[in-house]
Amino acid sequence: MSDFHPPAPDTFTFADDGRIPNSPLPLLLYQGTVRLAEDAQQDLAVVFEQQFATNQWTRSWRNGVYPYHHYHSNTHEVLGVYRGSATLKLGGANGHVTQVQAGDVVVIPAGVGHMCIEHSHDFGVVGAYPDGRECDILTGEPGERPQALDRVKQVPLPDFDPVLGKDGGLRKLWLVE
């Protein structure tokens, strides 16, 4: 059996670095969000998939994180680490380096750069998107920038935080006045 104990997330905001647009919305890092009971035979990837889907973050997939700076201009993204650990660079070349491990969740606003610097041999994440949106993958090339900036601004705020649902997380932290 799994147990969700989401602490208040750490937040990180990144400025446009000229290549990666980033966002005024903070990236959220929930550390130790999910713990499985010692005797649990449950797959943590399934736990994340179910939790995200409950909160309308769907079109889930399982894999890792690309080893180069990239971002999505047309949707926000959630990553649930279901196995192993990794060092991620968040926010582009001048961004923040952080460690993630099984049980952690990263909520990435549209436009925010992310990449994997290194990872354990067994590292895996479940990714998903609000309302099952389809993502693009952009790397900060000059020709993609004008259209990407417009798309980032048009991405709607999700109705639910992928971890906390209707009443917490990004629903409070992403309110733009």
Phi and psi in degrees as GROMACS dihedral restraints (atoms count N, CA, C in turn):
[ dihedral_restraints ]
;  ai    aj    ak    al  type     phi  dphi    fc
    3     4     5     6     1   -99.9    20    10
    4     5     6     7     1   158.0    20    10
    6     7     8     9     1  -135.9    20    10
    7     8     9    10     1   119.0    20    10
    9    10    11    12     1   -90.5    20    10
   10    11    12    13     1   121.3    20    10
   12    13    14    15     1  -129.9    20    10
   13    14    15    16     1    68.0    20    10
   15    16    17    18     1   -71.9    20    10
   16    17    18    19     1   117.2    20    10
   18    19    20    21     1   -74.0    20    10
   19    20    21    22     1   170.5    20    10
   21    22    23    24     1   -60.4    20    10
   22    23    24    25     1   135.6    20    10
   24    25    26    27     1   -75.2    20    10
   25    26    27    28     1   151.5    20    10
   27    28    29    30     1   -74.5    20    10
   28    29    30    31     1   145.6    20    10
   30    31    32    33     1  -122.3    20    10
   31    32    33    34     1   144.6    20    10
   33    34    35    36     1  -139.0    20    10
   34    35    36    37     1   130.0    20    10
   36    37    38    39     1  -118.5    20    10
   37    38    39    40     1   136.0    20    10
   39    40    41    42     1  -124.6    20    10
   40    41    42    43     1   136.1    20    10
   42    43    44    45     1   -81.7    20    10
   43    44    45    46     1   156.2    20    10
   45    46    47    48     1   -57.1    20    10
   46    47    48    49     1   128.1    20    10
   48    49    50    51     1  -103.6    20    10
   49    50    51    52     1    12.2    20    10
   51    52    53    54     1    90.3    20    10
   52    53    54    55     1   -19.8    20    10
   54    55    56    57     1  -117.8    20    10
   55    56    57    58     1   -50.8    20    10
   57    58    59    60     1  -101.9    20    10
   58    59    60    61     1   124.1    20    10
   60    61    62    63     1   -67.8    20    10
   61    62    63    64     1   -32.2    20    10
   63    64    65    66     1    57.4    20    10
   64    65    66    67     1  -155.4    20    10
   66    67    68    69     1  -161.6    20    10
   67    68    69    70     1   151.4    20    10
   69    70    71    72     1   -73.9    20    10
   70    71    72    73     1   -15.4    20    10
   72    73    74    75     1   -77.1    20    10
   73    74    75    76     1   137.1    20    10
   75    76    77    78     1   -76.2    20    10
   76    77    78    79     1   140.3    20    10
   78    79    80    81     1   -70.5    20    10
   79    80    81    82     1   140.1    20    10
   81    82    83    84     1  -111.9    20    10
   82    83    84    85     1   133.2    20    10
   84    85    86    87     1  -121.9    20    10
   85    86    87    88     1   108.8    20    10
   87    88    89    90     1   -95.1    20    10
   88    89    90    91     1   113.4    20    10
   90    91    92    93     1   -97.1    20    10
   91    92    93    94     1   136.3    20    10
   93    94    95    96     1    63.6    20    10
   94    95    96    97     1    36.2    20    10
   96    97    98    99     1   -66.5    20    10
   97    98    99   100     1   -40.8    20    10
   99   100   101   102     1  -121.9    20    10
  100   101   102   103     1   135.4    20    10
  102   103   104   105     1  -129.2    20    10
  103   104   105   106     1   135.7    20    10
  105   106   107   108     1   -94.4    20    10
  106   107   108   109     1   144.2    20    10
  108   109   110   111     1   -59.7    20    10
  109   110   111   112     1   150.0    20    10
  111   112   113   114     1   -53.8    20    10
  112   113   114   115     1   -37.7    20    10
  114   115   116   117     1   -93.8    20    10
  115   116   117   118     1     7.6    20    10
  117   118   119   120     1   -71.4    20    10
  118   119   120   121     1   136.0    20    10
  120   121   122   123     1  -101.1    20    10
  121   122   123   124     1     5.3    20    10
  123   124   125   126     1   -73.2    20    10
  124   125   126   127     1   142.1    20    10
  126   127   128   129     1   -81.7    20    10
  127   128   129   130     1   121.4    20    10
  129   130   131   132     1   -61.6    20    10
  130   131   132   133     1   -30.5    20    10
  132   133   134   135     1   -61.6    20    10
  133   134   135   136     1   -41.5    20    10
  135   136   137   138     1   -65.4    20    10
  136   137   138   139     1   -39.8    20    10
  138   139   140   141     1   -58.4    20    10
  139   140   141   142     1   -47.4    20    10
  141   142   143   144     1   -63.8    20    10
  142   143   144   145     1   -46.3    20    10
  144   145   146   147     1   -56.7    20    10
  145   146   147   148     1   -43.9    20    10
  147   148   149   150     1   -68.2    20    10
  148   149   150   151     1   -43.1    20    10
  150   151   152   153     1   -63.9    20    10
  151   152   153   154     1   -45.7    20    10
  153   154   155   156     1   -62.9    20    10
  154   155   156   157     1   -45.0    20    10
  156   157   158   159     1   -63.4    20    10
  157   158   159   160     1   -37.8    20    10
  159   160   161   162     1   -57.2    20    10
  160   161   162   163     1   -34.0    20    10
  162   163   164   165     1  -100.3    20    10
  163   164   165   166     1    21.8    20    10
  165   166   167   168     1    65.9    20    10
  166   167   168   169     1    27.5    20    10
  168   169   170   171     1  -106.2    20    10
  169   170   171   172     1   106.8    20    10
  171   172   173   174     1  -127.6    20    10
  172   173   174   175     1  -161.3    20    10
  174   175   176   177     1    58.7    20    10
  175   176   177   178     1    44.2    20    10
  177   178   179   180     1   -73.0    20    10
  178   179   180   181     1   156.6    20    10
  180   181   182   183     1  -146.0    20    10
  181   182   183   184     1   163.2    20    10
  183   184   185   186     1  -124.7    20    10
  184   185   186   187     1   132.6    20    10
  186   187   188   189     1  -176.2    20    10
  187   188   189   190     1  -143.3    20    10
  189   190   191   192     1  -120.6    20    10
  190   191   192   193     1  -153.3    20    10
  192   193   194   195     1  -122.3    20    10
  193   194   195   196     1   132.9    20    10
  195   196   197   198     1   -54.1    20    10
  196   197   198   199     1   144.9    20    10
  198   199   200   201     1   -87.6    20    10
  199   200   201   202     1    29.9    20    10
  201   202   203   204     1  -144.5    20    10
  202   203   204   205     1   155.5    20    10
  204   205   206   207     1   -62.4    20    10
  205   206   207   208     1   128.8    20    10
  207   208   209   210     1  -152.4    20    10
  208   209   210   211     1   166.4    20    10
  210   211   212   213     1  -154.9    20    10
  211   212   213   214     1   169.6    20    10
  213   214   215   216     1  -118.1    20    10
  214   215   216   217     1   123.2    20    10
  216   217   218   219     1   -90.3    20    10
  217   218   219   220     1   -11.1    20    10
  219   220   221   222     1  -117.5    20    10
  220   221   222   223     1     5.6    20    10
  222   223   224   225     1  -165.4    20    10
  223   224   225   226     1   157.7    20    10
  225   226   227   228     1   -83.8    20    10
  226   227   228   229     1   165.8    20    10
  228   229   230   231     1  -141.8    20    10
  229   230   231   232     1   146.0    20    10
  231   232   233   234     1  -119.2    20    10
  232   233   234   235     1   141.5    20    10
  234   235   236   237     1  -124.4    20    10
  235   236   237   238     1   123.0    20    10
  237   238   239   240     1  -109.7    20    10
  238   239   240   241     1   117.7    20    10
  240   241   242   243     1   -78.5    20    10
  241   242   243   244     1   113.0    20    10
  243   244   245   246     1  -101.1    20    10
  244   245   246   247     1   -11.1    20    10
  246   247   248   249     1  -160.4    20    10
  247   248   249   250     1   142.6    20    10
  249   250   251   252     1    75.1    20    10
  250   251   252   253     1  -159.1    20    10
  252   253   254   255     1  -150.0    20    10
  253   254   255   256     1   163.5    20    10
  255   256   257   258     1  -156.8    20    10
  256   257   258   259     1   160.3    20    10
  258   259   260   261     1  -106.0    20    10
  259   260   261   262     1   119.8    20    10
  261   262   263   264     1  -111.3    20    10
  262   263   264   265     1   147.7    20    10
  264   265   266   267     1  -107.9    20    10
  265   266   267   268     1   120.7    20    10
  267   268   269   270     1  -113.8    20    10
  268   269   270   271     1   134.3    20    10
  270   271   272   273     1    94.3    20    10
  271   272   273   274     1    12.4    20    10
  273   274   275   276     1    91.4    20    10
  274   275   276   277     1  -170.9    20    10
  276   277   278   279     1   -57.0    20    10
  277   278   279   280     1   -33.9    20    10
  279   280   281   282     1   -98.9    20    10
  280   281   282   283     1    16.8    20    10
  282   283   284   285     1   -80.7    20    10
  283   284   285   286     1  -153.3    20    10
  285   286   287   288     1  -111.7    20    10
  286   287   288   289     1   133.5    20    10
  288   289   290   291     1   -94.9    20    10
  289   290   291   292     1   130.9    20    10
  291   292   293   294     1  -141.9    20    10
  292   293   294   295     1   154.8    20    10
  294   295   296   297     1   -97.0    20    10
  295   296   297   298     1   137.3    20    10
  297   298   299   300     1  -126.9    20    10
  298   299   300   301     1   153.4    20    10
  300   301   302   303     1  -145.7    20    10
  301   302   303   304     1   171.5    20    10
  303   304   305   306     1   -50.1    20    10
  304   305   306   307     1   131.1    20    10
  306   307   308   309     1   101.5    20    10
  307   308   309   310     1   -13.0    20    10
  309   310   311   312     1   -86.0    20    10
  310   311   312   313     1   152.8    20    10
  312   313   314   315     1  -131.0    20    10
  313   314   315   316     1   135.2    20    10
  315   316   317   318     1  -119.0    20    10
  316   317   318   319     1   123.8    20    10
  318   319   320   321     1  -106.6    20    10
  319   320   321   322     1   116.5    20    10
  321   322   323   324     1  -109.9    20    10
  322   323   324   325     1   115.1    20    10
  324   325   326   327     1   -64.9    20    10
  325   326   327   328     1   151.8    20    10
  327   328   329   330     1   -52.3    20    10
  328   329   330   331     1   136.9    20    10
  330   331   332   333     1    92.2    20    10
  331   332   333   334     1   -12.9    20    10
  333   334   335   336     1   -86.3    20    10
  334   335   336   337     1   125.4    20    10
  336   337   338   339     1   -71.2    20    10
  337   338   339   340     1   148.5    20    10
  339   340   341   342     1  -156.3    20    10
  340   341   342   343     1   150.1    20    10
  342   343   344   345     1  -160.1    20    10
  343   344   345   346     1   160.5    20    10
  345   346   347   348     1   -99.8    20    10
  346   347   348   349     1   126.3    20    10
  348   349   350   351     1   -86.1    20    10
  349   350   351   352     1   -47.0    20    10
  351   352   353   354     1  -157.0    20    10
  352   353   354   355     1   159.6    20    10
  354   355   356   357     1  -154.2    20    10
  355   356   357   358     1   158.7    20    10
  357   358   359   360     1   -68.4    20    10
  358   359   360   361     1   160.0    20    10
  360   361   362   363     1   -61.7    20    10
  361   362   363   364     1   -23.4    20    10
  363   364   365   366     1  -105.5    20    10
  364   365   366   367     1    11.6    20    10
  366   367   368   369     1   -59.0    20    10
  367   368   369   370     1   133.6    20    10
  369   370   371   372     1  -152.1    20    10
  370   371   372   373     1   143.9    20    10
  372   373   374   375     1  -127.5    20    10
  373   374   375   376     1   154.2    20    10
  375   376   377   378     1  -102.9    20    10
  376   377   378   379     1   126.7    20    10
  378   379   380   381     1  -110.5    20    10
  379   380   381   382     1   152.7    20    10
  381   382   383   384     1  -159.0    20    10
  382   383   384   385     1   170.1    20    10
  384   385   386   387     1  -135.7    20    10
  385   386   387   388     1   146.2    20    10
  387   388   389   390     1   -61.0    20    10
  388   389   390   391     1   132.5    20    10
  390   391   392   393     1    55.7    20    10
  391   392   393   394     1    26.3    20    10
  393   394   395   396     1    66.0    20    10
  394   395   396   397     1    25.5    20    10
  396   397   398   399     1   -57.8    20    10
  397   398   399   400     1   151.3    20    10
  399   400   401   402     1   -91.9    20    10
  400   401   402   403     1   139.1    20    10
  402   403   404   405     1  -102.0    20    10
  403   404   405   406     1   151.8    20    10
  405   406   407   408     1  -100.2    20    10
  406   407   408   409     1   167.2    20    10
  408   409   410   411     1  -129.3    20    10
  409   410   411   412     1   110.3    20    10
  411   412   413   414     1  -116.2    20    10
  412   413   414   415     1   151.3    20    10
  414   415   416   417     1  -120.4    20    10
  415   416   417   418     1     6.6    20    10
  417   418   419   420     1    90.6    20    10
  418   419   420   421     1    19.0    20    10
  420   421   422   423     1   -68.2    20    10
  421   422   423   424     1   143.0    20    10
  423   424   425   426     1   -55.2    20    10
  424   425   426   427     1   -40.2    20    10
  426   427   428   429     1   -66.6    20    10
  427   428   429   430     1   -23.1    20    10
  429   430   431   432     1   -88.3    20    10
  430   431   432   433     1   -13.4    20    10
  432   433   434   435     1   -62.8    20    10
  433   434   435   436     1   -51.2    20    10
  435   436   437   438     1   -57.5    20    10
  436   437   438   439     1   -46.7    20    10
  438   439   440   441     1   -69.4    20    10
  439   440   441   442     1   -36.4    20    10
  441   442   443   444     1   -63.1    20    10
  442   443   444   445     1   -43.1    20    10
  444   445   446   447     1   -60.6    20    10
  445   446   447   448     1   -41.4    20    10
  447   448   449   450     1   -64.6    20    10
  448   449   450   451     1   -43.9    20    10
  450   451   452   453     1   -64.1    20    10
  451   452   453   454     1   -42.3    20    10
  453   454   455   456     1   -56.7    20    10
  454   455   456   457     1   -43.7    20    10
  456   457   458   459     1   -65.9    20    10
  457   458   459   460     1   -23.0    20    10
  459   460   461   462     1   -93.7    20    10
  460   461   462   463     1    -5.8    20    10
  462   463   464   465     1   -69.8    20    10
  463   464   465   466     1   123.9    20    10
  465   466   467   468     1   -72.0    20    10
  466   467   468   469     1   153.9    20    10
  468   469   470   471     1   -71.1    20    10
  469   470   471   472     1   137.9    20    10
  471   472   473   474     1   -66.8    20    10
  472   473   474   475     1   152.2    20    10
  474   475   476   477     1   -76.9    20    10
  475   476   477   478     1   -18.6    20    10
  477   478   479   480     1  -139.1    20    10
  478   479   480   481     1   143.3    20    10
  480   481   482   483     1   -74.4    20    10
  481   482   483   484     1   138.9    20    10
  483   484   485   486     1   -65.3    20    10
  484   485   486   487     1   -20.7    20    10
  486   487   488   489     1  -103.6    20    10
  487   488   489   490     1   -48.8    20    10
  489   490   491   492     1   -97.2    20    10
  490   491   492   493     1    -8.6    20    10
  492   493   494   495     1    81.2    20    10
  493   494   495   496     1  -140.5    20    10
  495   496   497   498     1   -74.9    20    10
  496   497   498   499     1   -26.1    20    10
  498   499   500   501     1  -113.1    20    10
  499   500   501   502     1    14.1    20    10
  501   502   503   504     1  -153.8    20    10
  502   503   504   505     1  -172.6    20    10
  504   505   506   507     1    58.2    20    10
  505   506   507   508     1  -125.4    20    10
  507   508   509   510     1   -64.3    20    10
  508   509   510   511     1   -22.9    20    10
  510   511   512   513     1   -63.5    20    10
  511   512   513   514     1   -26.4    20    10
  513   514   515   516     1   -99.1    20    10
  514   515   516   517     1   -41.6    20    10
  516   517   518   519     1   -80.4    20    10
  517   518   519   520     1   -18.2    20    10
  519   520   521   522     1  -102.7    20    10
  520   521   522   523     1     9.8    20    10
  522   523   524   525     1   -66.7    20    10
  523   524   525   526     1   122.8    20    10
  525   526   527   528     1  -107.8    20    10
  526   527   528   529     1   118.8    20    10
